[in-house]
Amino acid sequence: MDLSIVIVNYKTKDKIKSCLESIKQSDLIDINYEIIVVDNNSGDNLIDLKTQIIDFKLIQSKVNVGMGGGNNLGINEAQGPFVLILNPDIILKPQAIKILYNYIKNNPEVYIVGPKLLNIDLSLQYSCSHFPGFFTPVLRRTFLGRLFPKYLDWFLMKNSSHDIIQEVDWLMGSCLIIRKEGFLGFDDKNFFMYFEDVDVCRRAKKIGKKVIYNPEAEVIHYHARESAKHPWYISIFKDKITQEHIKSWFKYFKKWGWKRK
């Protein structure tokens, strides 16, 4: 086995169907791979997709263990030395997996590598960033961000080229290939949802491994920013996803300290 592909599902059957279709259409002729789908007690019936689209191993979690926890269930069952973490709302371009796989396979100092993410209209989606400061989420989600546009541009690396392979602080966890050797899993004790990708990249840096953004691989991400659907002053009281984001925000800085690095 060369590569294990792990997808966590929670009430996203329509999206995961398209994601699996894009795997089926990918150029994987020389790669021996497996697909592991983890259903986070969503109630979705995914069995029929095994015969309709492509075969996969289905793990049924009895409880919703969150994004990091669901990925850990899949990683624990993975047979390949490299694991592709894939969100259900990702559509892969045909060469994307092969490019990412070959890159991490041929660069032993690399721990995590991710592609260029594109919006539905094929415009750039900012997916690699500097590590956040404590007030970064506040600036991104409230009117205060308009007072510090240069900081937010720096955080999202808007002034850097997104067309070159480069080492970065962290990558959005929607599509990542990780090196399984030495991988300790996502911190699902602290992060049910959000910040698990920042945390795992920071742990990679701590042990001297590289996190690489590779725009030669491209994927389309149907990114909805669920925690930003409503104004911040409403979401913090009524939106459970926003509340989970806030919890993870505080837990991240409690774990790593208040400084950016």
C-alpha positions in Angstrom: 0.0 0.0 0.0 1.4 3.4 -1.0 -1.3 5.8 0.1 -4.4 5.9 2.3 -7.1 8.5 1.6 -9.2 9.4 4.7 -12.5 11.3 4.4 -14.6 12.3 7.4 -18.3 12.6 6.8 -21.0 14.4 8.8 -24.2 15.0 6.9 -22.4 15.7 3.7 -23.5 12.8 1.5 -24.0 14.9 -1.6 -20.6 16.5 -1.3 -18.7 13.2 -0.5 -20.3 11.7 -3.5 -18.6 14.3 -5.8 -15.4 14.0 -3.8 -15.3 10.2 -4.4 -16.1 10.8 -8.1 -13.0 13.0 -8.3 -10.8 10.4 -6.7 -12.1 7.9 -9.3 -11.2 10.2 -12.1 -7.7 11.0 -10.7 -4.5 9.7 -12.3 -3.5 7.0 -9.7 -2.3 4.3 -12.1 1.1 3.9 -10.4 -0.2 4.4 -6.9 -1.5 1.5 -4.8 -4.2 3.3 -2.6 -7.1 2.7 -0.3 -10.0 4.9 0.7 -11.3 5.1 4.2 -14.5 7.0 4.9 -15.3 7.8 8.6 -18.9 8.6 9.3 -19.2 10.7 12.4 -22.6 9.3 13.5 -24.3 11.5 10.9 -27.2 9.2 10.0 -26.1 9.3 6.3 -26.4 6.0 4.5 -23.1 5.8 2.6 -23.1 2.1 1.8 -24.7 2.6 -1.6 -21.8 4.8 -2.7 -19.4 1.9 -2.4 -21.1 0.2 -5.4 -22.3 3.4 -7.2 -18.9 5.1 -7.4 -15.8 3.5 -5.9 -15.0 1.0 -3.2 -13.9 2.2 0.2 -13.7 1.0 3.8 -16.4 2.5 5.9 -15.8 3.2 9.6 -19.0 4.0 11.6 -18.3 6.0 14.7 -21.0 5.6 17.3 -20.5 9.3 18.4 -19.5 12.5 16.6 -15.8 12.8 17.6 -15.2 15.9 15.6 -13.0 16.6 12.6 -9.7 15.7 14.3 -11.1 12.7 16.1 -12.7 11.4 12.9 -9.5 11.7 11.0 -7.6 9.9 13.8 -10.0 7.0 13.5 -9.2 6.7 9.8 -5.4 7.2 10.2 -5.3 4.5 12.8 -6.7 2.1 10.2 -4.5 3.4 7.4 -2.1 0.9 5.8 -0.1 3.3 3.7 3.0 5.2 4.8 1.3 8.4 3.6 -2.2 9.6 4.4 -4.3 12.0 2.3 -6.6 13.9 4.6 -9.5 15.0 2.5 -12.7 17.0 3.3 -15.9 15.9 1.6 -16.2 19.4 0.0 -13.0 18.9 -2.1 -13.0 18.2 -5.8 -9.6 17.0 -7.0 -8.1 17.9 -10.3 -6.8 14.7 -12.0 -3.1 15.2 -11.2 -3.5 16.6 -7.7 -3.0 13.5 -5.7 -0.1 12.2 -7.7 1.8 15.6 -7.5 1.3 15.7 -3.7 2.2 12.1 -3.2 5.4 12.3 -5.3 6.5 15.4 -3.6 6.3 14.1 0.0 7.6 10.7 -1.0 10.8 12.3 -2.5 11.3 14.9 0.3 11.9 13.1 3.6 12.2 16.3 5.6 8.6 17.2 4.7 5.9 16.2 7.2 2.9 17.8 5.6 2.2 19.0 2.1 -1.0 20.7 0.8 -2.2 22.0 -2.6 -3.4 25.2 -4.0 -7.1 25.6 -3.1 -9.5 27.2 -5.6 -12.9 28.6 -5.1 -15.8 27.4 -7.2 -15.1 30.1 -9.7 -11.5 28.9 -9.8 -10.2 32.0 -8.1 -7.5 31.6 -5.4 -8.6 30.5 -2.0 -6.1 31.5 0.7 -5.1 28.3 2.4 -1.6 28.8 3.7 -1.0 31.3 6.5 1.3 32.6 9.2 0.6 31.3 12.7 -2.2 33.4 14.3 -1.8 35.9 17.1 -4.4 35.8 19.9 -6.5 38.6 18.3 -6.4 37.2 14.8 -9.8 35.6 14.9 -11.3 38.8 16.3 -9.8 40.8 13.5 -11.0 38.3 10.8 -14.6 38.1 12.0 -15.4 41.6 13.3 -15.4 45.2 12.0 -12.0 45.7 13.8 -10.3 43.9 10.9 -11.0 46.9 8.7 -8.7 48.9 11.0 -5.7 46.5 10.5 -5.9 45.4 6.8 -2.1 45.1 6.5 -2.0 42.6 9.4 -4.7 40.4 7.8 -3.0 40.6 4.5 0.2 39.4 6.2 -1.6 36.6 8.1 -3.1 35.2 4.8 0.2 35.7 3.0 -1.6 37.9 0.4 1.6 39.7 -0.4 3.4 36.4 -1.2 3.3 34.5 -4.4 0.8 31.6 -4.3 2.2 30.1 -7.4 5.5 28.8 -6.0 6.3 25.8 -3.8 7.3 27.1 -0.4 7.6 26.3 3.3 4.8 27.9 5.3 3.6 28.0 9.0 0.4 26.1 8.5 -2.1 24.9 5.9 -5.9 24.7 5.9 -6.7 21.1 6.8 -9.2 20.5 3.9 -6.6 18.6 1.8 -3.3 17.5 3.2 -0.9 14.6 2.7 0.9 13.6 5.9 3.8 11.3 6.5 2.5 8.7 8.8 5.8 7.8 10.4 6.2 9.8 13.6 2.7 11.3 13.2 1.0 11.6 16.6 -2.4 12.3 15.2 -4.7 15.3 15.6 -5.2 16.7 19.1 -8.8 15.7 19.4 -8.7 16.2 23.2 -8.5 19.9 22.7 -10.0 20.5 19.3 -13.3 19.1 18.3 -13.5 21.4 15.3 -11.2 24.3 14.2 -7.5 24.9 15.0 -6.7 21.2 14.7 -4.9 22.0 11.5 -2.9 24.9 12.9 -2.0 22.8 15.9 -0.7 19.8 13.9 1.4 22.0 11.7 2.8 23.8 14.7 3.8 20.4 16.2 5.5 19.5 13.0 7.6 22.7 13.2 8.4 21.9 16.8 10.1 18.6 15.8 12.0 20.2 12.9 9.8 18.9 10.1 8.6 21.0 7.1 5.1 22.1 6.2 5.0 22.7 2.4 2.5 24.5 0.2 2.7 23.0 -3.3 0.5 25.0 -5.9 1.4 22.6 -8.7 -1.4 20.5 -7.3 -4.8 22.1 -7.5 -8.2 21.2 -5.9 -11.5 23.0 -5.8 -12.9 23.6 -2.3 -16.5 24.4 -1.7 -15.7 26.4 1.4 -18.7 27.8 3.3 -17.0 29.2 6.4 -19.8 27.8 8.5 -18.7 29.8 11.6 -19.1 33.1 9.7 -22.7 32.7 8.4 -24.1 35.3 10.8 -22.8 38.6 12.2 -20.3 37.9 15.1 -22.5 39.5 17.7 -25.3 37.0 16.9 -23.1 34.0 16.2 -21.4 33.9 19.5 -24.7 33.5 21.3 -26.7 31.4 18.8 -24.4 29.5 16.5 -22.9 26.2 17.8 -20.2 26.1 15.2 -19.1 29.6 16.1 -19.0 28.6 19.8 -16.8 25.6 18.9 -14.5 27.9 17.0 -14.2 30.2 20.1 -13.5 27.2 22.3 -10.8 25.9 20.1 -9.3 29.4 19.8 -8.9 29.7 23.6 -7.6 26.1 23.9 -5.0 26.7 21.2 -3.5 29.7 22.9 -3.8 28.0 26.3 -1.7 25.1 24.9 0.9 27.2 22.9 0.9 30.4 24.8 -0.2 33.9 23.8 2.7 34.7 21.5 2.5 33.9 17.8 5.6 31.7 18.0 
